[in-house]
Amino acid sequence: MPKTEIWPYIIAHIPPIFRGFLAISLLAMAMSTADSCLNACSVMVSHDIVGTIQNEEEIADDSQLKIAKRTTIVVGLFAMLLAFKCKDLFKLLRWALACSIPMTAAPFILAIYGFRGTSRTALIGMSTGILTIIAWNKWVDPATGMDGSFICMLANGLAMMASHYLFKQPKSAGWVGPDDTLKQIQQENARKKVERKEKIKNSWTNKKNALAKLIPRHSTMVHVGVYTTITGLLAYFTVCITNHSLYLILQLFISACCIGYPFLYDISKKIRDIPKWFVGLCWLALLAVYLPKNLIWH
């Protein structure tokens, strides 16, 4: 069947109860996103926009709740009308990107990196983003088919920077440097980094002691041996890698050493102790060379 007919065929031939479950699931996924966006929109209108416009210092909670409810109803109805009018989901997604990224992304990113501009600077940048995306969709997009949201976002940011440096700004506007708390965190991180480097450097002055500290637990060594055994046998019998039997023998030998490491350790204690630095060196070579090569090979 053509891929465009597979989904309608499934819907038409499954039992009605599963069709109902499927419809409920799709509605639940859609509404879980829709109600979050409606909630955020109503809070912004009732708390941020109306609170800034009114001269009163604080709006009563009852009034904010009423404004939020009315905003949810109005925005939800407009969203439903838009969804009924445009049934192309990809086109709706492009509209959403064209409305949000050119206007809001640049001020948001600049604010994160410490830029504090005035309302005039932000409005100039957002107006530039709106005009740029309208011009792009009218003249450039039909010729190239390329979405211009990112380029219009850059135009928004450049317009904000140009207006900030060309026009006179209050002393509070501009780039905000790190505060005392951030400076203390940076100094603490730098001190810890230096201490960590010094500790690593001092630990490797006596290489045998450093290698002895790398010895893993017996269970870890056994698990690695089981993993290498399974991957080696699967690669040999499933993919039929018959021309690399010597590598398989070497891998099985290493796997047997890892699985039998607890027994070898107990035997060596009765006969002759295996140097701890030698075990740590073998484990380091296993982690740094053998396991990555084994993963890439398979």
C-alpha positions as YAML, in Angstrom:
chain: A
units: angstrom
residues:
- id: 1
  name: MET
  ca: [0.00, 0.00, 0.00]
- id: 2
  name: PRO
  ca: [1.13, 3.60, -0.48]
- id: 3
  name: LYS
  ca: [2.24, 5.15, 2.79]
- id: 4
  name: THR
  ca: [-0.55, 7.72, 2.60]
- id: 5
  name: GLU
  ca: [-3.16, 4.95, 2.76]
- id: 6
  name: ILE
  ca: [-1.71, 2.94, 5.65]
- id: 7
  name: TRP
  ca: [-3.08, 5.08, 8.49]
- id: 8
  name: PRO
  ca: [-6.67, 5.31, 7.07]
- id: 9
  name: TYR
  ca: [-6.61, 1.53, 6.52]
- id: 10
  name: ILE
  ca: [-5.61, 0.92, 10.16]
- id: 11
  name: ILE
  ca: [-8.33, 3.25, 11.45]
- id: 12
  name: ALA
  ca: [-10.98, 1.61, 9.26]
- id: 13
  name: HIS
  ca: [-10.15, -1.98, 10.27]
- id: 14
  name: ILE
  ca: [-9.54, -1.77, 14.02]
- id: 15
  name: PRO
  ca: [-12.43, -2.40, 16.48]
- id: 16
  name: PRO
  ca: [-14.50, 0.66, 17.46]
- id: 17
  name: ILE
  ca: [-13.32, 0.54, 21.08]
- id: 18
  name: PHE
  ca: [-9.70, 0.95, 19.99]
- id: 19
  name: ARG
  ca: [-10.75, 3.76, 17.67]
- id: 20
  name: GLY
  ca: [-12.25, 5.52, 20.69]
- id: 21
  name: PHE
  ca: [-9.11, 4.96, 22.76]
- id: 22
  name: LEU
  ca: [-7.03, 6.35, 19.91]
- id: 23
  name: ALA
  ca: [-9.20, 9.47, 19.58]
- id: 24
  name: ILE
  ca: [-9.07, 10.06, 23.34]
- id: 25
  name: SER
  ca: [-5.27, 9.69, 23.35]
- id: 26
  name: LEU
  ca: [-4.80, 12.14, 20.46]
- id: 27
  name: LEU
  ca: [-7.11, 14.68, 22.11]
- id: 28
  name: ALA
  ca: [-5.30, 14.26, 25.44]
- id: 29
  name: MET
  ca: [-1.90, 14.89, 23.81]
- id: 30
  name: ALA
  ca: [-3.21, 17.95, 21.98]
- id: 31
  name: MET
  ca: [-4.99, 19.44, 24.99]
- id: 32
  name: SER
  ca: [-2.05, 18.88, 27.34]
- id: 33
  name: THR
  ca: [-0.12, 21.37, 25.22]
- id: 34
  name: ALA
  ca: [-3.06, 23.66, 24.49]
- id: 35
  name: ASP
  ca: [-4.10, 24.20, 28.11]
- id: 36
  name: SER
  ca: [-0.50, 24.95, 29.11]
- id: 37
  name: CYS
  ca: [-0.25, 27.64, 26.43]
- id: 38
  name: LEU
  ca: [-3.67, 29.07, 27.32]
- id: 39
  name: ASN
  ca: [-2.73, 29.18, 31.00]
- id: 40
  name: ALA
  ca: [0.56, 30.96, 30.27]
- id: 41
  name: CYS
  ca: [-1.22, 33.45, 27.97]
- id: 42
  name: SER
  ca: [-3.94, 34.26, 30.50]
- id: 43
  name: VAL
  ca: [-1.39, 34.78, 33.28]
- id: 44
  name: MET
  ca: [0.68, 37.11, 31.08]
- id: 45
  name: VAL
  ca: [-2.36, 39.18, 30.17]
- id: 46
  name: SER
  ca: [-3.85, 39.39, 33.68]
- id: 47
  name: HIS
  ca: [-0.62, 39.81, 35.62]
- id: 48
  name: ASP
  ca: [1.99, 41.36, 33.33]
- id: 49
  name: ILE
  ca: [0.16, 43.39, 30.68]
- id: 50
  name: VAL
  ca: [-2.85, 44.65, 32.66]
- id: 51
  name: GLY
  ca: [-0.76, 45.14, 35.77]
- id: 52
  name: THR
  ca: [1.68, 47.32, 33.83]
- id: 53
  name: ILE
  ca: [-1.02, 49.38, 32.10]
- id: 54
  name: GLN
  ca: [-2.99, 50.20, 35.25]
- id: 55
  name: ASN
  ca: [-1.65, 52.82, 37.61]
- id: 56
  name: GLU
  ca: [-2.57, 50.84, 40.70]
- id: 57
  name: GLU
  ca: [0.27, 49.08, 42.44]
- id: 58
  name: GLU
  ca: [-1.54, 45.76, 42.77]
- id: 59
  name: ILE
  ca: [-4.64, 44.24, 41.18]
- id: 60
  name: ALA
  ca: [-7.03, 42.24, 43.34]
- id: 61
  name: ASP
  ca: [-6.88, 38.48, 42.95]
- id: 62
  name: ASP
  ca: [-10.55, 38.29, 41.97]
- id: 63
  name: SER
  ca: [-9.98, 40.76, 39.12]
- id: 64
  name: GLN
  ca: [-6.91, 38.88, 37.91]
- id: 65
  name: LEU
  ca: [-8.87, 35.63, 37.92]
- id: 66
  name: LYS
  ca: [-11.73, 37.16, 35.91]
- id: 67
  name: ILE
  ca: [-9.30, 38.62, 33.36]
- id: 68
  name: ALA
  ca: [-7.51, 35.27, 33.08]
- id: 69
  name: LYS
  ca: [-10.78, 33.40, 32.47]
- id: 70
  name: ARG
  ca: [-11.95, 35.85, 29.79]
- id: 71
  name: THR
  ca: [-8.54, 35.79, 28.12]
- id: 72
  name: THR
  ca: [-8.61, 31.99, 28.02]
- id: 73
  name: ILE
  ca: [-12.04, 31.98, 26.37]
- id: 74
  name: VAL
  ca: [-11.16, 34.64, 23.77]
- id: 75
  name: VAL
  ca: [-7.75, 33.21, 22.84]
- id: 76
  name: GLY
  ca: [-9.14, 29.65, 22.78]
- id: 77
  name: LEU
  ca: [-11.96, 30.64, 20.40]
- id: 78
  name: PHE
  ca: [-9.56, 32.45, 18.07]
- id: 79
  name: ALA
  ca: [-7.25, 29.42, 18.12]
- id: 80
  name: MET
  ca: [-10.15, 27.13, 17.21]
- id: 81
  name: LEU
  ca: [-11.18, 29.40, 14.32]
- id: 82
  name: LEU
  ca: [-7.60, 29.43, 13.07]
- id: 83
  name: ALA
  ca: [-7.38, 25.64, 13.30]
- id: 84
  name: PHE
  ca: [-10.67, 25.19, 11.42]
- id: 85
  name: LYS
  ca: [-9.60, 27.63, 8.71]
- id: 86
  name: CYS
  ca: [-6.12, 26.19, 8.15]
- id: 87
  name: LYS
  ca: [-6.03, 22.38, 8.20]
- id: 88
  name: ASP
  ca: [-2.36, 22.09, 7.20]
- id: 89
  name: LEU
  ca: [-0.44, 21.35, 10.41]
- id: 90
  name: PHE
  ca: [2.94, 22.15, 8.88]
- id: 91
  name: LYS
  ca: [1.68, 25.53, 7.69]
- id: 92
  name: LEU
  ca: [0.33, 26.29, 11.18]
- id: 93
  name: LEU
  ca: [3.72, 25.35, 12.64]
- id: 94
  name: ARG
  ca: [5.47, 27.73, 10.25]
- id: 95
  name: TRP
  ca: [3.04, 30.48, 11.20]
- id: 96
  name: ALA
  ca: [3.79, 29.88, 14.87]
- id: 97
  name: LEU
  ca: [7.54, 30.09, 14.23]
- id: 98
  name: ALA
  ca: [7.09, 33.20, 12.10]
- id: 99
  name: CYS
  ca: [5.09, 34.88, 14.89]
- id: 100
  name: SER
  ca: [7.27, 33.95, 17.87]
- id: 101
  name: ILE
  ca: [10.91, 33.59, 16.84]
- id: 102
  name: PRO
  ca: [11.43, 36.91, 14.97]
- id: 103
  name: MET
  ca: [9.76, 38.91, 17.77]
- id: 104
  name: THR
  ca: [10.57, 37.26, 21.09]
- id: 105
  name: ALA
  ca: [13.68, 35.10, 20.68]
- id: 106
  name: ALA
  ca: [16.23, 37.92, 20.30]
- id: 107
  name: PRO
  ca: [15.14, 39.96, 23.38]
- id: 108
  name: PHE
  ca: [14.95, 36.76, 25.40]
- id: 109
  name: ILE
  ca: [18.48, 35.61, 24.44]
- id: 110
  name: LEU
  ca: [19.94, 39.08, 25.04]
- id: 111
  name: ALA
  ca: [18.26, 39.25, 28.45]
- id: 112
  name: ILE
  ca: [19.77, 35.89, 29.41]
- id: 113
  name: TYR
  ca: [23.27, 37.13, 28.54]
- id: 114
  name: GLY
  ca: [22.86, 40.25, 30.68]
- id: 115
  name: PHE
  ca: [21.48, 42.90, 28.33]
- id: 116
  name: ARG
  ca: [18.97, 45.26, 29.95]
- id: 117
  name: GLY
  ca: [17.39, 47.55, 27.36]
- id: 118
  name: THR
  ca: [14.58, 50.05, 27.50]
- id: 119
  name: SER
  ca: [11.05, 49.53, 26.23]
- id: 120
  name: ARG
  ca: [11.84, 51.65, 23.17]
- id: 121
  name: THR
  ca: [14.81, 49.43, 22.30]
- id: 122
  name: ALA
  ca: [12.73, 46.28, 22.62]
- id: 123
  name: LEU
  ca: [9.87, 47.71, 20.55]
- id: 124
  name: ILE
  ca: [12.26, 48.81, 17.77]
- id: 125
  name: GLY
  ca: [13.75, 45.32, 17.62]
- id: 126
  name: MET
  ca: [10.37, 43.59, 17.65]
- id: 127
  name: SER
  ca: [9.00, 45.93, 14.96]
- id: 128
  name: THR
  ca: [12.05, 45.17, 12.83]
- id: 129
  name: GLY
  ca: [11.46, 41.44, 13.28]
- id: 130
  name: ILE
  ca: [7.80, 41.73, 12.28]
- id: 131
  name: LEU
  ca: [8.54, 43.81, 9.17]
- id: 132
  name: THR
  ca: [11.41, 41.53, 8.17]
- id: 133
  name: ILE
  ca: [9.38, 38.33, 8.41]
- id: 134
  name: ILE
  ca: [6.51, 39.91, 6.45]
- id: 135
  name: ALA
  ca: [8.89, 41.02, 3.69]
- id: 136
  name: TRP
  ca: [10.63, 37.64, 3.72]
- id: 137
  name: ASN
  ca: [7.39, 35.67, 3.37]
- id: 138
  name: LYS
  ca: [6.19, 37.95, 0.57]
- id: 139
  name: TRP
  ca: [9.30, 38.14, -1.62]
- id: 140
  name: VAL
  ca: [12.07, 35.75, -0.54]
- id: 141
  name: ASP
  ca: [10.17, 32.64, 0.58]
- id: 142
  name: PRO
  ca: [8.23, 32.14, -2.71]
- id: 143
  name: ALA
  ca: [11.49, 32.27, -4.66]
- id: 144
  name: THR
  ca: [13.69, 30.15, -2.36]
- id: 145
  name: GLY
  ca: [11.27, 28.11, -0.24]
- id: 146
  name: MET
  ca: [13.45, 28.78, 2.81]
- id: 147
  name: ASP
  ca: [12.03, 29.77, 6.18]
- id: 148
  name: GLY
  ca: [13.38, 33.11, 7.36]
- id: 149
  name: SER
  ca: [12.55, 32.99, 11.07]
- id: 150
  name: PHE
  ca: [16.17, 32.69, 12.16]
- id: 151
  name: ILE
  ca: [17.39, 35.48, 9.86]
- id: 152
  name: CYS
  ca: [14.57, 37.75, 11.04]
- id: 153
  name: MET
  ca: [15.52, 36.97, 14.64]
- id: 154
  name: LEU
  ca: [19.08, 38.15, 13.86]
- id: 155
  name: ALA
  ca: [17.64, 41.32, 12.32]
- id: 156
  name: ASN
  ca: [15.68, 41.87, 15.53]
- id: 157
  name: GLY
  ca: [18.80, 41.54, 17.66]
- id: 158
  name: LEU
  ca: [20.88, 43.79, 15.38]
- id: 159
  name: ALA
  ca: [18.16, 46.46, 15.43]
- id: 160
  name: MET
  ca: [18.08, 46.34, 19.23]
- id: 161
  name: MET
  ca: [21.85, 46.74, 19.43]
- id: 162
  name: ALA
  ca: [21.84, 49.58, 16.88]
- id: 163
  name: SER
  ca: [19.06, 51.48, 18.66]
- id: 164
  name: HIS
  ca: [20.76, 50.98, 22.01]
- id: 165
  name: TYR
  ca: [24.06, 52.50, 20.88]
- id: 166
  name: LEU
  ca: [22.63, 55.16, 18.55]
- id: 167
  name: PHE
  ca: [20.06, 56.66, 20.92]
- id: 168
  name: LYS
  ca: [20.64, 58.11, 24.34]
- id: 169
  name: GLN
  ca: [19.94, 55.55, 27.06]
- id: 170
  name: PRO
  ca: [19.47, 55.78, 30.83]
- id: 171
  name: LYS
  ca: [22.30, 54.70, 33.09]
- id: 172
  name: SER
  ca: [20.48, 51.53, 34.14]
- id: 173
  name: ALA
  ca: [20.30, 50.24, 30.54]
- id: 174
  name: GLY
  ca: [23.05, 48.22, 28.91]
- id: 175
  name: TRP
  ca: [25.08, 45.15, 29.70]
- id: 176
  name: VAL
  ca: [24.91, 44.04, 33.31]
- id: 177
  name: GLY
  ca: [28.12, 42.63, 34.72]
- id: 178
  name: PRO
  ca: [28.31, 39.69, 37.12]
- id: 179
  name: ASP
  ca: [27.19, 40.43, 40.67]
- id: 180
  name: ASP
  ca: [29.09, 39.51, 43.82]
- id: 181
  name: THR
  ca: [27.41, 36.13, 44.13]
- id: 182
  name: LEU
  ca: [28.30, 35.15, 40.57]
- id: 183
  name: LYS
  ca: [31.90, 36.33, 41.08]
- id: 184
  name: GLN
  ca: [32.17, 34.19, 44.20]
- id: 185
  name: ILE
  ca: [30.83, 31.16, 42.30]
- id: 186
  name: GLN
  ca: [33.32, 31.75, 39.46]
- id: 187
  name: GLN
  ca: [36.21, 32.08, 41.90]
- id: 188
  name: GLU
  ca: [35.15, 28.92, 43.72]
- id: 189
  name: ASN
  ca: [34.92, 26.98, 40.45]
- id: 190
  name: ALA
  ca: [38.35, 28.24, 39.36]
- id: 191
  name: ARG
  ca: [39.85, 27.22, 42.71]
- id: 192
  name: LYS
  ca: [38.31, 23.74, 42.49]
- id: 193
  name: LYS
  ca: [39.59, 23.34, 38.93]
- id: 194
  name: VAL
  ca: [43.14, 24.21, 39.99]
- id: 195
  name: GLU
  ca: [42.93, 21.84, 42.97]
- id: 196
  name: ARG
  ca: [41.62, 19.06, 40.73]
- id: 197
  name: LYS
  ca: [44.48, 19.48, 38.26]
- id: 198
  name: GLU
  ca: [47.02, 19.57, 41.06]
- id: 199
  name: LYS
  ca: [45.54, 16.46, 42.64]
- id: 200
  name: ILE
  ca: [45.68, 14.54, 39.35]
- id: 201
  name: LYS
  ca: [49.23, 15.69, 38.76]
- id: 202
  name: ASN
  ca: [50.36, 14.63, 42.24]
- id: 203
  name: SER
  ca: [48.57, 11.29, 42.05]
- id: 204
  name: TRP
  ca: [50.52, 10.31, 38.92]
- id: 205
  name: THR
  ca: [53.91, 11.09, 40.43]
- id: 206
  name: ASN
  ca: [53.84, 7.55, 41.84]
- id: 207
  name: LYS
  ca: [52.41, 5.68, 38.88]
- id: 208
  name: LYS
  ca: [52.17, 2.30, 40.60]
- id: 209
  name: ASN
  ca: [50.02, 3.66, 43.42]
- id: 210
  name: ALA
  ca: [47.84, 5.52, 40.94]
- id: 211
  name: LEU
  ca: [47.31, 2.37, 38.86]
- id: 212
  name: ALA
  ca: [46.59, 0.32, 41.98]
- id: 213
  name: LYS
  ca: [43.69, 2.66, 42.82]
- id: 214
  name: LEU
  ca: [42.04, 1.83, 39.47]
- id: 215
  name: ILE
  ca: [41.34, -1.80, 40.37]
- id: 216
  name: PRO
  ca: [37.58, -2.44, 39.94]
- id: 217
  name: ARG
  ca: [35.34, -4.67, 42.01]
- id: 218
  name: HIS
  ca: [35.11, -8.34, 41.12]
- id: 219
  name: SER
  ca: [31.48, -8.02, 40.03]
- id: 220
  name: THR
  ca: [32.36, -5.21, 37.61]
- id: 221
  name: MET
  ca: [35.07, -7.34, 36.01]
- id: 222
  name: VAL
  ca: [32.69, -10.30, 35.66]
- id: 223
  name: HIS
  ca: [29.98, -8.13, 34.06]
- id: 224
  name: VAL
  ca: [32.48, -6.81, 31.51]
- id: 225
  name: GLY
  ca: [33.53, -10.34, 30.70]
- id: 226
  name: VAL
  ca: [29.92, -11.43, 30.15]
- id: 227
  name: TYR
  ca: [29.32, -8.42, 27.88]
- id: 228
  name: THR
  ca: [32.39, -9.08, 25.71]
- id: 229
  name: THR
  ca: [31.51, -12.79, 25.47]
- id: 230
  name: ILE
  ca: [27.95, -12.13, 24.29]
- id: 231
  name: THR
  ca: [28.91, -9.45, 21.78]
- id: 232
  name: GLY
  ca: [31.74, -11.54, 20.37]
- id: 233
  name: LEU
  ca: [29.61, -14.65, 19.87]
- id: 234
  name: LEU
  ca: [26.70, -12.66, 18.41]
- id: 235
  name: ALA
  ca: [29.00, -10.94, 15.93]
- id: 236
  name: TYR
  ca: [30.55, -14.24, 14.94]
- id: 237
  name: PHE
  ca: [27.43, -16.38, 14.54]
- id: 238
  name: THR
  ca: [24.79, -13.78, 13.58]
- id: 239
  name: VAL
  ca: [26.77, -11.67, 11.12]
- id: 240
  name: CYS
  ca: [28.96, -14.63, 10.13]
- id: 241
  name: ILE
  ca: [32.31, -12.90, 10.62]
- id: 242
  name: THR
  ca: [34.21, -16.07, 9.81]
- id: 243
  name: ASN
  ca: [37.33, -14.39, 8.46]
- id: 244
  name: HIS
  ca: [38.26, -12.90, 11.85]
- id: 245
  name: SER
  ca: [38.40, -16.05, 13.97]
- id: 246
  name: LEU
  ca: [41.72, -15.02, 15.56]
- id: 247
  name: TYR
  ca: [40.13, -11.83, 16.87]
- id: 248
  name: LEU
  ca: [37.23, -13.90, 18.26]
- id: 249
  name: ILE
  ca: [39.69, -16.20, 20.05]
- id: 250
  name: LEU
  ca: [41.50, -13.19, 21.53]
- id: 251
  name: GLN
  ca: [38.19, -11.68, 22.64]
- id: 252
  name: LEU
  ca: [37.03, -14.93, 24.24]
- id: 253
  name: PHE
  ca: [40.37, -15.23, 26.02]
- id: 254
  name: ILE
  ca: [40.02, -11.71, 27.45]
- id: 255
  name: SER
  ca: [36.42, -12.45, 28.39]
- id: 256
  name: ALA
  ca: [37.45, -15.64, 30.17]
- id: 257
  name: CYS
  ca: [40.11, -13.71, 32.10]
- id: 258
  name: CYS
  ca: [37.52, -11.12, 33.16]
- id: 259
  name: ILE
  ca: [34.92, -13.74, 34.17]
- id: 260
  name: GLY
  ca: [37.49, -15.84, 36.02]
- id: 261
  name: TYR
  ca: [39.22, -12.86, 37.62]
- id: 262
  name: PRO
  ca: [37.86, -13.61, 41.16]
- id: 263
  name: PHE
  ca: [39.19, -17.19, 40.93]
- id: 264
  name: LEU
  ca: [42.53, -16.04, 39.52]
- id: 265
  name: TYR
  ca: [42.78, -13.49, 42.31]
- id: 266
  name: ASP
  ca: [42.18, -16.13, 45.00]
- id: 267
  name: ILE
  ca: [44.66, -18.54, 43.40]
- id: 268
  name: SER
  ca: [47.33, -15.85, 43.08]
- id: 269
  name: LYS
  ca: [47.05, -15.04, 46.78]
- id: 270
  name: LYS
  ca: [48.01, -18.63, 47.60]
- id: 271
  name: ILE
  ca: [50.82, -18.90, 45.06]
- id: 272
  name: ARG
  ca: [52.09, -15.41, 44.24]
- id: 273
  name: ASP
  ca: [50.26, -12.12, 44.47]
- id: 274
  name: ILE
  ca: [49.53, -10.38, 41.19]
- id: 275
  name: PRO
  ca: [50.87, -6.80, 41.49]
- id: 276
  name: LYS
  ca: [48.00, -4.40, 41.99]
- id: 277
  name: TRP
  ca: [49.52, -1.87, 39.62]
- id: 278
  name: PHE
  ca: [49.57, -4.54, 36.88]
- id: 279
  name: VAL
  ca: [45.86, -5.29, 37.37]
- id: 280
  name: GLY
  ca: [45.10, -1.56, 37.29]
- id: 281
  name: LEU
  ca: [47.14, -1.18, 34.09]
- id: 282
  name: CYS
  ca: [45.26, -4.04, 32.41]
- id: 283
  name: TRP
  ca: [41.92, -2.55, 33.49]
- id: 284
  name: LEU
  ca: [42.94, 0.87, 32.14]
- id: 285
  name: ALA
  ca: [43.95, -0.66, 28.79]
- id: 286
  name: LEU
  ca: [40.65, -2.57, 28.71]
- id: 287
  name: LEU
  ca: [38.62, 0.59, 29.23]
- id: 288
  name: ALA
  ca: [40.66, 2.94, 27.04]
- id: 289
  name: VAL
  ca: [41.55, 0.67, 24.11]
- id: 290
  name: TYR
  ca: [39.76, -2.65, 24.01]
- id: 291
  name: LEU
  ca: [36.15, -1.70, 24.84]
- id: 292
  name: PRO
  ca: [36.00, 1.29, 22.39]
- id: 293
  name: LYS
  ca: [37.57, -0.83, 19.67]
- id: 294
  name: ASN
  ca: [35.14, -3.66, 20.43]
- id: 295
  name: LEU
  ca: [32.16, -1.27, 20.24]
- id: 296
  name: ILE
  ca: [33.28, 0.32, 16.95]
- id: 297
  name: TRP
  ca: [34.13, -3.08, 15.45]
- id: 298
  name: HIS
  ca: [30.68, -4.49, 16.14]
...
